[in-house]
Structures are given as structure tokens and as C-alpha cells.
């Protein structure tokens, strides 16, 4: 469980591993090879055995891609990882390019005419592959599927073993719905789309529909598995037998058959002549190719578990509330420590992250972190997805800011919260920028919106106070969060990028505007909130959704420039702090409780 601070890669990986990959490419007659970050399950966070991009290039970010050609190579990363990718990747071996602006597709448009570029169909969704194929066609190059991935062949000797963490039941008191009820509901949805069965490959969907949890993916209680769910609610679940615990077969019941992964190909072949639903955005091209070869009719549609999983039921929401109050007590103890002990001792980022992890462990309920804690002191706080590693760890300094972003995995919910704290006396500039971020955060916390509204349509509200002063931030404002599942969960999102998914009652999202002054410090304020059912507004004509706050931990009032807030914004902060004191205060005692009472006092 404990977070580590050692780097698992280094820039020498490129020079060491590229020749080996190119040798395997040559054996297959390839001029190039696509190396996506994603694995066979389209995971964001990967088991070590599936982190091919990291092994080839040294880059360990959660979003990226690579292309290896015979005489050159490129690594792509987005704005969150601009500094990290340049530190981890040898620029002499790889051209470092932007993942969003053009990305791999633009690179392929410049491929040599006639070049044969390989791809592993198990690692690319058909939707993503279609874009890349159009780009290659434009260049006169060919994308060719490979049966054996050259990276896997080159990596074979030292590649870690595939994970085999035990898979255990996740009790109905946490899920609010039995697996049988979920399977019946999903079966009806499958039939409603004109299909006989659905192939599920997303680990979160597997965990959700069968009410099980595992540990194959770092910081996320996911089992790596696949399933075929039929319209009658029966299912075949394909899972490494080493993961099967004694209680699992009885938990799954007679309508679910447990089978080894080797049986999957035959199961897909047996769907010949049937209509089979597969998600082209989440499942890899291999499934589509296999089913079509077998003679099945593929129905392209969203994974039928996606929306039911995202729109939490009342039991899941109440569990998440309790997880956040428990986590808020741990976080408040930590913030008290930062405001007292740390102000004098000036600890390192590692010591800061370890302190927060320790307070969460003291709850007795922590199963794992929900991601490695981001503890950014001074300039490191200006890197939105910074992770402390031995080479970069700094000590906090007076006059600067400390940004800490972390979360916990609890049986009843997943948390994710960011607080920015002043070390010593903050400057007027720091207070101004923190308050602009806070104004955007309040706008997103208090907005009301009609049914059918998407996160894309709301995103500008959080940015407006900064836009009006000439500032912005280069990440999304909010991501979906699971229920003892992934800390990043789709399809809901609040961001500049167009997202067509309306926000539905029960969806949990983060609210995390920020500001980052490169080379100096960063600011982010993040809480989680759940979409409420539409209710009337006095004097209005249409019922409106809103957000209920789930995260409760005080804001650093030393950083709030109160005159910049409107009367309504001041009222919001005071009400939020009053609710924090009411919910978290009873879980504290001694000096931490006295500190929280002061931290939650009305603004002056």
C-alpha cells in the first residue's frame, strides 16, 4: 500500500531498448510500430507487466503514446506531463511531441510513403485506430496488425509477471444492488439494443456487474478479466484461476460460469450467427476482428454497464458520504500538522506525503490510496501531475505554497481532494490567485443546470474569474469518480474538450480549478460533488440539477483575499466551513479539534 519514491525507469531505457524493438520489427518486415500507453483492457493506470511505453521510452505518465520507426522515434504526452516527459525520456532517442495538438495522427501523416507500420490490435480501440488509419492512408503508409507484439518479444526476458491478485466479493451493503439484479438489468439493455450478448472488457465494468473487487491495477481495486453477458442475464467470466478465492464461485452463483482466459477465444467463436454488443471506445480492435471472423454480427454501442456504474444509487452515494467524512477527519489532522509542526520543521515532500498517508491509515478503514499522493512544494506545485521521486523531492520553504492532492480507497467509497496551503506568510499575489481559483471553484459548486447539460457546457464557469484577469489552467475542471473503483471514471467529465455525455443524477465528479506559475508555485482546490436530482427553483419554470458537496476539509483562510469575494461567495465559504465543522469535528479531539474549529470560523 505504501507509496514509493524510487523511479522505476530512467532516460537510458531508450538507448537500451529501442534496438531490441527494432530488431523484432525487422523480423516482421515492419518500418514502424505504434506503442500506446493503454493495455489490453484500455486501463489508464497499468500493471507493471503491461506498461510497454514506459519500458520502451522511460515515460511513466498515465496518458501518452509512442511511435518507433526504423531510424527515429517519438513520445507524445499532454500538458500535465510536459516537464516529466522531458526528465524521463532521452531527447536524443525520441522526439518529444504534444499528445493533444496533432498527436500520433499528425505524426503518421508525415510517415514515409509505402511504410508498413505495425500495431497490436489488442491495445487499440477501433475508434482510436480508425483515426490513425486515416492519417496513415493520407501519407500513403500502411497500418498492419501484428500477431506478436515486437515490444513483448523484445521485453520477454525481464518482463514482470502478469498480476494475479485475489478477487473477492464486494458486499451488497456497499453496492446497493445484487449482481443478479444488475445482470438482469444489463441483459434487458442488451436485448433493447437488438443484441443477444455483450462482451465486457473494461475491468471497472467487470467489477461493477459481478460485485467483485481485485488488485491487479495499481491504486484501483480492479480485477483484470473479460466477460460475455447474455440477454437473459447469465454470464461467462474469464479470469486467471490463481485469482479465484474460495468464496468467489458461490458469490457469483449458478448463472455465472468461471472459466480460464484461454477459453475466451472459443467463447467468442461460439457467438457465430449472434448479434454481439461491443464498445468501440473501450474494447480493443481484436475483439471486433475475432467476432467478425467467427461470423457474429457486431453491434457497436456503449458498454451497457458504463452509465449505470456512473450514476450511483442511494446506497453508493451514502457510502461515499461516509467515506468522505472519515477521510475529511484524516485530512483535517494532516492540515493541522501542516499548519503547526510542518511550519517549523519544514519537511520534505516525501515526509508530507507520508504524513498524509499515515493519517489515512489511522482511520483503520483505508484499503489503499486512490492514486500516488501529489505533494508539490514551491516550483513542484506548478506541475499539475507531479509525483515526488527521490531525484526531484524538495523541502517546503517559507513564503511559498504547498499543494497536496491525494485520496483513499475505502470499501464504501473513493476519495480525491486537493488543498493548497501557505508556508509562512503568503504574498498578496498568492492570495489574489488563490482567491480567483476559489471563485471559480464556488461557481462550479453552486451552479444549477437543466437536464441534458454536459460538463463541457459548464467548464467555463470555473475558468471565468481567471479568464477575466488573463489567466487559465491547462487541465480539465472535473473527472468522474467511482464507488470503490477508479478515481478517474467516465463518461462524465467537466473540461474544455467537447463531451456529449449529459450529467445525470448520482454521477460523482471532481471540482478542481487551478493556477500554476511555472518555476514558482501552484494552486488547486479540489472537492468531489455528486449531481442531485432536478428540483424546482422558486420563481423558476424548470427543475434544475445541482451539486451536493461530498468532500469536507477546511480551506486555508490565510490565502483568501476576502474583499475579492462577493457576498454570496463569502456566504458559501462560511456555510461550507460550518458544515465541515459539524461533520468532521466530532471525529477529532484535542489540539486537532480546536484547530479545526478555528479553521472553520467565519471569514473576517
Buried (B, 14 or more C-beta within 10 A) or exposed (E): EEBEBEBEBBBEBBEBBBEBBBEBBEEBEBBBBBBBBBBBBBBBBBBBBBBBBBBBBBBBBBBBBBBBBBEEBBBBBBBBBBBBBBBBBBEEBBEBBEBEEBBBBEBBBEBBEEBBBBBBBBBBBBBBBEEBBEBBEEBEBBBBBBEEBBBBBBBEEEBEEBBBBBBBBBEEEBBBBEBBBBBBBBBBBBBEBEBBBBBBBBBBBBBBBBBBBBBBBBBBBBBBBBBBBBBBBBBBBBBBEEBBEEEBEEBBBEBBBBBEBEBBEEBBBBBEEBBBBBBBBBBBBBBBBBBEEBEBBBBBBBBBBBBBBBBBBEBBBBBBBBBBBBBBBBBBBBBBBBBEEBBEEBBBBBBBBBBBBBBBBEBEBBBBBBBBBBBBBBBBBBBBBBBBBEEBBBBBBEEBBBBBBBBBBBBBBBBBBBBBBBBBEBBEEBBBBBBBBBBBBBBBBBBBBEBEBBBBBBBEBBBBBBEEEEBEBEBBBBBBBBBBBBBBBBBBBBBBEEBEBBBBBBBBBBBBBBBBBEEBBBBBBBBBBBBBEBEEEEEEEEEBBBBEBBBBBBBBBBBBBEEBBEEEBBBBBBEBBEEBBEBBBEBBEEEBBEBBBEBBBEBE
